[in-house]
Structures are given as structure tokens and as C-alpha cells.
Amino acid sequence: MFDSLSDKLQAALADVRGRGTLTEDDVSAAMREIRLALLEADVNFKVARAFVERIRERAVQAEVLESLTPGQTIVSIVNEELTALLGGEQRKLRYQSQPPTVVMLLGLQGSGKTTTAAKLALAVRKEGHRPLMVAADTYRPAAAQQLERLGKDNQVPVAMPDGKAKPPELCKRGVDEAKRLNCDVVILDTAGRLQIDQTMLDELKEIRRRVTVHDTVLVVDAMTGQEAVNVAKAFEEAVGVDGVILTKLDGDARGGAALSMRESIGKPIMYSGIGEKVSEFEAFAPDRMASRILGMGDILTLIERAQEHVDEKRAEEMVERSLAGKLTMQDWLDQMRQLRNMGPLEGVLGMMPGGKKLLAQAQQQGGAIPGEQDIKRMEAIVLSMTTQERRHPEVIKGSRRKRIAAGSGTSISDVNKLLKGFEQMQSVMKMLGGGKGTKGVRGKARMLKQLRNIDTSQLPL
């Protein structure tokens, strides 16, 4: 979502970042570019103006302009102000000492509320809690059945509607059911409408009257831009909102909703949906998001994902074998599956400092970072190999390549590319591990030359 904004902000700061001296005119020029980048990202114009003015006031102070690294200081100021704009500190659910903690989700139809209920349930379970979901949407056809299916798929209990009970009564029964089942978090999936209407608002108020709600969380579609902010304002004025969950943050919207939300309604973004899978959901950390937008990476989130999805002991073993040039095709297949669990490869690289620049350079040089379809194709090729072929790919000659291509639904050319790329990667990893011929200036020059000559589109990475 933030790719375009990130590129523009980094370009605006590029002129000041490396300068040893700066004038107020230099700062003003950078601020104009930043303001334009925010407006193009669909940020509310009042929010954009106030944000830029805060940076300008701090940036033109004498101690900044006369410091040893004024450019770096201004980048630091932008990072701090962007973090504040996104909410400052991370806001978490308020778990109660006397359970259950009741979280009410509200929002318009189509915002992804029911799926978000399941995502939130898994998130709180990872924190050691026992969630129960309440199907309180009796208006949208099959809404309750959708939540029930999500609950069964993810082993989360669901309190289903029974009879002709109204949503407020269903919510009250759900809290009672949670106590009976010893669940300490209750997630109320309330009804939405295509647009805000008084009947819906009255129903939400009645739920809050009948049930003690500890966190009222609004689910909004980030793809709707400024309309998401307008929806949030309406719910805040009519019902009251404690926090926001932004869905579809993996989409191609410009990011205006995320950047305008806190300043416009005074409420923090608590979580973000970053994909369709129930696992693609994360706590919204303003400092990490600001760092990501400014191209500084997000190593903490990357480490957390790796700890969650990667078998550390097996990863260490594979690194050792890689550096010894003994990696097998089966090892590579296992690595790919673990890496894919962390999200799209471009997204993972984007969390590394300089990762976006690496992606851009690869594209400029004619190489390509493998996409999801490329990885699936390579996976199909490996799965069409025998156990012996995966362990010893050097035995794969003409007839074997033809059989593997037919079995994987690919071409012989695809098989050849994968095998060639795998061979190149083995050679490079062996050199990086201190193999023969890498010592001394000539050896290192030879290794760098080989690295430059590799076609990244062929690497099985």
C-alpha cells in the first residue's frame, strides 16, 4: 500500500540526507515535496499541512541547521513525526483482570469484519488467551455460517444464533457462554450495513447497554481511502470507538486512511489485515511502519515472523550445508515453504533495510525477484523429481529432464533454468563459506565477478 508514498518521501529526503550544510530554503523545498507526496497518497489536506508544519518548525532551528549532520537530523525528525502521525505508541487490547474481556467489532458491510473476527481470535490466542466468537450478525445471509466455518477451521468456539433472538440478546448469551466454557476473551461480530443508518447505530448502542464492552473496535477497509476516515468519524460520534483495525493493507490503495486516521478521529490503529489468510494479520506498530515507509526496514517484525514460521534448528543445519555446498533440492523445497509462510517474498525483502532498493536494482538490471507463480512452478518441478534426484540433481540428464517437465506441467527450458540456477547458487554459497579459490585479492575478485554474472531470474531463491 505504501510503496508509492515511500518512494516519493525517500526522493524528497534524498537531497537533504547527505548534505553537510542546509539552508531554510533547502528545508522548504523538501517540505513542499513531502506535502505533495502526502496529498497524492490521499492524506487529508489538513493533516498533511499540520504534519509538514510540525517538521518545518523543528527542522529550521539553528541547532539543526548548524549541526554536523543536518540532513540526517531532518530525516530523524521526519521519522519521529511520521511515527506520531501513525499513532505514536502501539495500542493493545485492554485485557481485564476479571474475565472475560469483551471486544465488539463494528463496521460497514464489505469491510472484512467477520474474517477479521477470526484473525483477531487467533492473535489473542497466540498471546495465551482463550477466545470465543459471537455471531451477532443476523441480517447478512450466511454471516453466522461463515463465522462458524472460520471457527471450526481454526479451533475457536463460536456462539451461534438460536431462535429469533435479537443481536443484543445474542451478545449477552455469548458472554454467558464464554464464562461457561472458561474463555477469557469474547469477540462480538456485529451486523453491518452498506451505509451507516440509525437502526444499526441504535442496535450497537443497545448491545453496549446490555453487555459490558471493554474495547469497541471499528473495522474499516483501507482501500476506501478518505471515506474510511469519514466512516470512522460517524461511528465515533454516534457509538464511540476505542480503536481501529485496517483491513486490506496489502492492496494497492495509497495509504491515506492509515496516515489520516489518528489525527482525524484521535483513535489509534490497533491491528492491520495484510492478506486474505487468517494468519495474515498483525499488531499495528507506528514506529515500525514509519521506518518501513522511509525505507529503513522493519527488522523486528521480520524477526518475529521468522521465529513464528521458521524451524531455527533446521535452518542452522541448512545454512551449514549451504556454505559447504551440500544443499539438496529437498532442502531448498523446505526453505521455500518456510519462507512463503512469512508472506510474499517482495514483502519480506521490503522489511530489510535497503530491501526496496535491492528489488529496484534487480529490475533495472533485467533480473527478477521470483513471484508467487515462479515459486509454485519451481516447487512443482522439484516435486516431480525422485528422492535420489532431489539429493543428487547432477544425475538429472536429458531423459530425466523431459520426464520432470512433463510431470510438473512445465517446459524443459524451465527445468534447465532451475537446475542451472541451483548449480550457480551452490557454487556461490560454497565460495561464501570459504571454499577453495576465494582467498586473497584475486580469489575475492573472481567471486564478485561470478556473483555479478548470475541471472537472478534463474536463481531458485
Residue pairs with C-beta under 8 A, 6 or more apart in sequence:
1 222
1 249
1 250
1 251
1 252
1 253
1 254
1 255
1 258
2 41
2 255
2 258
2 289
2 292
2 293
3 356
4 40
4 41
4 254
4 255
5 37
5 38
5 40
5 41
5 254
5 255
5 259
5 293
6 292
6 293
6 294
6 295
6 356
7 356
8 33
8 36
8 37
8 40
8 41
9 34
9 37
9 78
9 293
9 294
10 294
10 295
11 33
12 30
12 33
12 34
12 37
13 30
13 34
13 74
13 75
13 78
13 294
15 26
15 29
15 30
16 22
16 26
16 27
16 30
16 70
16 71
16 74
16 75
17 71
17 72
17 75
18 71
19 26
19 70
19 71
20 68
20 69
20 70
20 71
21 65
21 70
22 65
22 70
22 71
22 74
23 65
24 60
24 65
27 56
27 59
27 60
27 65
27 74
28 56
30 74
31 52
31 55
31 56
31 59
34 52
34 55
34 78
35 48
35 49
35 52
38 47
38 48
38 51
38 52
38 259
39 45
39 48
40 254
41 254
41 255
41 256
41 259
42 225
42 226
42 253
42 254
42 255
42 256
42 257
43 51
43 255
43 256
43 259
43 260
44 226
44 229
44 256
44 260
44 263
44 264
47 85
47 259
47 260
47 263
47 264
50 263
51 81
51 82
51 85
51 263
54 81
55 74
55 77
55 78
55 81
58 64
58 77
58 81
59 65
59 73
59 74
59 77
64 70
64 73
64 74
64 77
67 73
75 294
78 294
79 290
79 291
79 294
79 296
82 290
82 293
82 294
83 286
83 287
83 290
84 286
85 259
85 262
85 263
85 290
86 258
86 259
86 262
86 269
86 284
86 286
86 289
86 290
87 262
87 268
87 269
87 284
87 286
88 262
88 268
88 286
89 286
90 283
90 284
90 285
90 286
90 287
91 243
91 268
91 269
91 270
92 270
92 283
93 101
93 103
93 124
93 185
93 214
93 215
93 270
94 101
94 214
94 215
95 101
95 129
95 184
95 185
96 214
99 178
99 183
99 184
99 185
100 132
100 175
100 178
100 179
100 183
100 184
100 185
100 186
101 129
101 184
101 185
101 186
101 214
101 215
102 175
102 186
102 188
102 211
102 212
102 213
102 214
102 215
103 120
103 185
103 186
103 187
103 188
103 213
103 214
103 215
103 216
103 217
104 171
104 188
104 190
104 204
104 207
104 208
104 211
104 213
104 215
104 216
104 217
105 113
105 116
105 117
105 120
105 187
105 188
105 189
105 190
105 217
105 218
105 219
105 245
106 113
106 190
106 192
106 204
106 216
106 217
106 218
106 219
106 235
106 239
106 241
107 113
107 192
107 218
107 219
107 220
107 231
107 235
108 192
108 193
108 194
108 195
108 196
108 220
108 221
108 231
109 140
109 192
109 193
109 194
110 192
110 194
110 221
111 192
111 219
111 220
111 221
111 247
112 219
112 221
112 247
112 248
112 273
113 137
113 189
113 190
113 192
113 219
114 137
114 143
114 146
114 147
114 150
114 189
115 150
115 247
115 273
115 276
115 278
116 219
116 245
116 247
116 271
116 273
116 281
117 133
117 147
117 150
117 187
117 189
118 133
118 147
118 150
118 151
118 154
118 156
118 278
119 271
119 273
119 278
119 279
119 280
119 281
120 131
120 187
120 245
120 271
120 281
121 131
121 133
121 151
121 154
121 156
121 185
121 187
122 154
122 156
122 278
122 279
122 281
123 271
123 281
123 283
124 131
124 185
124 187
125 131
125 156
129 184
129 185
130 181
130 182
130 183
130 184
130 185
131 156
131 183
131 185
131 186
131 187
132 156
132 157
132 158
132 159
132 174
132 177
132 178
132 181
132 183
132 185
132 186
132 187
133 147
133 150
133 151
133 156
133 157
133 158
133 159
133 186
133 187
133 189
134 158
134 159
134 170
134 171
134 174
134 175
134 177
134 186
134 187
134 188
134 189
135 143
135 144
135 147
135 148
135 158
135 159
135 160
135 161
135 170
135 189
136 161
136 167
136 170
136 171
136 174
136 188
136 189
136 190
136 191
136 207
137 143
137 144
137 147
137 167
137 189
137 190
137 191
137 192
138 144
138 161
138 166
138 167
138 170
138 191
139 191
139 193
140 191
140 192
143 189
143 191
144 160
144 161
147 158
147 189
148 158
148 160
150 156
150 158
150 278
151 157
151 158
152 158
153 278
154 278
157 177
157 181
157 183
159 170
159 173
159 174
159 177
159 178
161 170
165 173
166 203
167 190
167 191
167 203
167 206
167 207
168 203
168 206
168 207
168 209
168 210
168 211
169 210
171 188
171 190
171 207
171 210
171 211
172 210
172 211
174 186
174 188
175 186
175 211
177 183
178 184
178 185
178 186
188 207
188 211
188 213
190 203
190 204
190 207
191 200
191 203
192 200
193 200
196 231
196 234
196 235
196 238
201 238
201 239
204 238
204 239
205 238
205 239
207 213
208 216
208 239
208 240
215 242
215 243
216 239
216 240
216 241
216 242
216 243
217 241
217 242
217 243
217 244
217 245
217 270
218 231
218 232
218 235
218 236
218 241
218 243
218 244
218 245
218 267
219 244
219 245
219 247
220 228
220 231
220 232
220 244
220 245
220 246
220 247
220 257
221 228
221 247
221 248
222 228
222 246
222 247
222 248
222 249
222 251
222 253
222 255
222 257
222 258
222 272
223 248
223 251
223 252
223 253
224 231
224 253
224 257
225 253
225 254
225 256
225 257
226 256
226 257
226 260
228 246
228 257
228 261
229 256
229 257
229 260
229 261
229 264
229 265
232 241
232 244
232 261
232 264
232 265
232 267
233 264
233 265
235 241
236 265
236 267
241 265
241 267
242 267
243 267
243 268
243 269
243 270
244 261
244 267
244 268
244 269
244 270
245 269
245 270
245 271
245 272
245 273
246 257
246 258
246 261
246 269
246 271
246 272
246 273
246 284
247 272
247 273
248 273
249 258
249 272
249 273
249 274
250 273
250 274
250 275
250 280
250 347
258 269
258 272
258 289
261 267
261 269
262 268
262 269
268 284
269 284
269 286
270 283
270 284
271 281
271 282
271 283
271 284
272 281
272 282
272 284
273 280
273 281
274 280
274 281
274 282
274 343
274 347
275 343
279 341
280 343
282 301
285 300
285 301
288 298
288 300
288 301
289 298
291 297
291 298
292 298
292 350
292 351
295 353
295 354
295 356
295 357
296 353
297 351
297 352
297 353
297 354
297 355
298 351
299 351
299 352
299 353
301 351
302 342
302 348
302 351
302 352
305 342
305 343
305 348
306 342
309 338
309 341
309 342
310 338
310 339
310 342
311 338
314 334
315 335
315 338
318 327
318 331
318 334
318 335
321 327
321 328
321 331
322 331
322 429
322 433
323 429
323 430
323 432
323 433
323 434
324 430
324 433
325 426
325 427
325 429
325 430
325 433
325 435
327 425
327 426
327 429
328 390
328 391
328 392
328 393
329 382
329 385
329 389
329 390
329 391
329 393
329 422
330 382
330 387
330 390
330 391
332 382
332 422
332 460
333 379
333 382
333 383
333 390
336 375
336 378
336 379
337 379
339 345
339 348
340 372
340 375
342 348
344 371
344 372
345 369
345 370
345 371
345 372
345 375
346 359
346 369
346 371
349 355
349 356
349 358
349 359
349 369
350 356
350 359
352 358
359 369
362 368
362 369
362 456
365 456
366 457
367 455
367 456
367 457
368 374
368 456
368 457
369 456
369 461
370 378
370 457
370 459
370 461
377 408
377 410
377 414
378 418
378 460
380 408
380 409
380 410
381 404
381 405
381 408
381 410
381 414
381 415
381 418
382 390
382 418
383 408
384 403
384 404
384 405
384 407
384 408
385 393
385 396
385 404
388 395
389 395
389 396
389 400
389 404
393 419
393 422
393 423
396 404
396 415
396 419
401 412
401 415
401 416
401 419
402 412
404 415
405 411
405 412
405 414
405 415
408 414
408 415
417 457
417 458
418 458
418 460
420 458
421 454
421 455
421 458
421 459
421 460
422 460
424 450
424 454
424 458
424 459
425 459
425 460
425 461
427 450
428 447
428 450
428 451
428 454
431 437
431 438
431 447
431 450
432 438
432 447
437 443
437 446
438 444
438 446
438 447
